Amino acid sequence: MKKLILGICIAQLFLSSHVDAAGISVDAGLTPPEDRWILRTQMRFMQRKDHMNQKMKMYHYPVILAYGLRSNTTLMIRQALVQQKMTMALSEFSDWGFGDLFILGKYKLYRRNTESYTFGMSATLGLEFPTGNDPFTSSTWDATGGFYTSYRRGAWALDANVAYVWNGLMRKHNDTRDPGDELSFDWAIAHQISMGDHARAALAPVLELSYKNYASDDAHGSDVPNTGESIFFLAPGLKCTLSSIILEGLLWVPLWQDQIGTQMEREVGFLIGTRYMF
């Protein structure tokens, strides 16, 4: 009887919204059940500014589709529409275009389910193809390797993700410039508050911490001036679950940043989006 009760508890844990990633900004946390899909749509706003009041605003509209190929394997594909606005002196320039296509696979390495908590570890491997429009493509094939962990205990959820991007594995054109690699650490904690008698709706305050390091670009064996940076973000957010739909929002606040050379600094940005499982 105890085994039956434990099995029912674990099944309820996996069927509830607790299986959702604690964080909002990292797509590696998407984990649909086998033969199910998750569709995520977002609008991400980022901006930069320098002491001469030059500004750059970026609007990303990514669409992410994740599929549960097996109970331990998830496949994802991401395509984004990008808009960039530049303000220099009294002039403003704007560009629209598609970003590069990105494919990611996630494989479950370890999972432990108990009556009181659930802990899991997964490895991720992705590839970005230079399919985007200028100036929103890197013109290179880029690979991403990562490690994702999750912990669930009651209404609390914690995630951690580390990822490394090898930029410039292959070039689309005969360009001698090699984009710098990227390293990121992301942590997230969320607390789910059930609403209603049947717990089909819930609110979850979220807090994310992120560290990003972008190495300088390389050309002919030397660093390209005014490229490369490190940033540490604090990001409070909120998720609202309504049955199989999740509404999510996040505010990025740069607490510390270090640009190499003369570059515009990061300003406060935000994210709003939806998730739907079918």
KOLMI-162518 format. One line per field, with one value per residue (C-alpha): residue in one letter; y, z, x. Coordinates in steps of 0.1 Angstrom, whole numbers. Example, Ala and Ser with C-alpha at 12.3 -4.5 7.8 and 13.67 -1.06 7.14 Angstrom:
residues 2
type: c(A/S) $
yy: c(-45/-11) $
zz: c(78/71) $
xx: c(123/137) $
end
This chain:
residues 278
type: c(M/K/K/L/I/L/G/I/C/I/A/Q/L/F/L/S/S/H/V/D/A/A/G/I/S/V/D/A/G/L/T/P/P/E/D/R/W/I/L/R/T/Q/M/R/F/M/Q/R/K/D/H/M/N/Q/K/M/K/M/Y/H/Y/P/V/I/L/A/Y/G/L/R/S/N/T/T/L/M/I/R/Q/A/L/V/Q/Q/K/M/T/M/A/L/S/E/F/S/D/W/G/F/G/D/L/F/I/L/G/K/Y/K/L/Y/R/R/N/T/E/S/Y/T/F/G/M/S/A/T/L/G/L/E/F/P/T/G/N/D/P/F/T/S/S/T/W/D/A/T/G/G/F/Y/T/S/Y/R/R/G/A/W/A/L/D/A/N/V/A/Y/V/W/N/G/L/M/R/K/H/N/D/T/R/D/P/G/D/E/L/S/F/D/W/A/I/A/H/Q/I/S/M/G/D/H/A/R/A/A/L/A/P/V/L/E/L/S/Y/K/N/Y/A/S/D/D/A/H/G/S/D/V/P/N/T/G/E/S/I/F/F/L/A/P/G/L/K/C/T/L/S/S/I/I/L/E/G/L/L/W/V/P/L/W/Q/D/Q/I/G/T/Q/M/E/R/E/V/G/F/L/I/G/T/R/Y/M/F) $
yy: c(0/24/18/25/58/68/60/81/110/109/107/137/156/149/158/190/223/216/198/232/249/273/298/317/329/295/272/242/239/229/192/179/144/117/123/158/192/226/258/288/324/354/390/400/436/446/479/496/532/551/584/602/592/568/540/505/487/450/433/395/374/338/308/276/242/214/177/148/122/97/99/109/128/162/179/217/241/279/306/343/375/404/442/465/503/525/562/583/620/630/600/567/535/504/469/438/402/366/353/321/288/268/231/217/181/173/139/130/116/111/113/107/108/105/114/147/159/153/159/156/162/165/172/195/198/223/236/271/274/307/310/345/378/405/420/393/363/353/338/308/274/275/246/247/223/225/209/214/204/208/203/202/201/209/242/252/247/254/252/257/257/261/264/270/282/274/302/300/263/268/299/306/331/336/359/360/372/346/354/349/320/324/311/314/304/307/300/303/298/298/292/280/293/273/291/276/243/221/237/242/278/289/319/315/344/338/351/345/352/351/355/359/361/369/365/390/383/372/382/370/357/390/402/426/459/469/433/411/417/402/408/398/401/400/391/390/375/359/329/324/289/284/247/239/275/295/333/345/378/388/420/419/443/445/446/446/447/450/459/455/487/513/499/508/495/472/488/473/449/426/395/385/353/322/285/259/221/199) $
zz: c(0/8/-26/-43/-24/-32/-69/-69/-53/-78/-107/-94/-91/-127/-139/-121/-130/-106/-135/-152/-150/-121/-143/-172/-194/-200/-226/-214/-186/-209/-203/-219/-211/-237/-270/-257/-270/-254/-274/-260/-274/-260/-265/-251/-249/-243/-245/-243/-238/-235/-220/-253/-251/-281/-277/-290/-285/-294/-296/-299/-307/-303/-309/-292/-298/-275/-280/-255/-278/-249/-211/-209/-241/-252/-286/-291/-320/-318/-344/-336/-354/-344/-345/-338/-333/-331/-320/-328/-324/-340/-363/-357/-377/-376/-390/-390/-398/-387/-363/-367/-364/-332/-324/-289/-274/-237/-222/-186/-169/-134/-116/-80/-69/-32/-11/-1/-31/-68/-81/-117/-139/-177/-204/-233/-267/-294/-328/-343/-381/-399/-415/-403/-421/-418/-393/-371/-382/-369/-403/-385/-372/-334/-309/-274/-245/-212/-179/-163/-128/-111/-75/-64/-28/-21/-36/-41/-73/-79/-112/-122/-157/-171/-208/-231/-267/-292/-317/-352/-357/-394/-414/-440/-458/-461/-431/-411/-379/-354/-328/-292/-272/-245/-209/-189/-154/-145/-112/-105/-75/-76/-51/-64/-48/-57/-64/-63/-49/-78/-81/-118/-115/-96/-92/-89/-79/-95/-89/-113/-111/-143/-151/-188/-201/-238/-250/-275/-312/-329/-362/-375/-340/-322/-302/-320/-301/-283/-282/-252/-219/-186/-170/-138/-138/-111/-125/-106/-124/-121/-137/-138/-146/-160/-167/-196/-203/-185/-187/-177/-172/-161/-155/-161/-139/-146/-112/-125/-160/-175/-212/-229/-246/-255/-257/-247/-213/-207/-194/-177/-200/-197/-210/-214/-229/-229/-227/-239/-235/-258) $
xx: c(0/29/44/10/6/42/36/4/22/50/26/7/40/49/14/13/29/57/75/78/112/116/132/118/147/164/148/167/142/114/106/74/63/69/50/38/47/54/50/67/64/81/89/124/135/171/188/222/233/266/277/271/234/238/212/205/172/167/134/135/104/115/92/104/89/99/89/92/108/113/108/145/150/137/142/137/138/140/135/133/123/145/142/170/168/199/198/229/228/195/193/175/180/158/163/140/150/152/178/197/179/188/182/188/186/184/191/182/213/199/165/156/120/111/80/95/116/126/161/172/203/204/230/222/237/227/236/229/228/236/202/194/193/220/228/211/232/267/274/289/278/279/277/263/270/253/244/209/198/165/152/116/104/67/58/95/114/151/170/206/221/256/262/292/289/316/311/327/331/325/319/293/315/353/353/385/367/360/333/342/329/302/299/267/256/219/201/164/141/103/75/41/9/-22/-54/-89/-102/-90/-55/-59/-45/-14/9/46/70/104/139/167/205/225/262/272/307/314/350/364/362/393/408/442/451/444/414/391/389/357/343/337/320/308/275/257/219/193/158/126/96/62/45/7/-5/-40/-45/-21/-12/15/19/53/72/107/126/164/184/222/239/274/290/324/328/361/371/345/310/275/264/235/203/172/153/123/106/70/57/34/38/13/15/-5) $
end
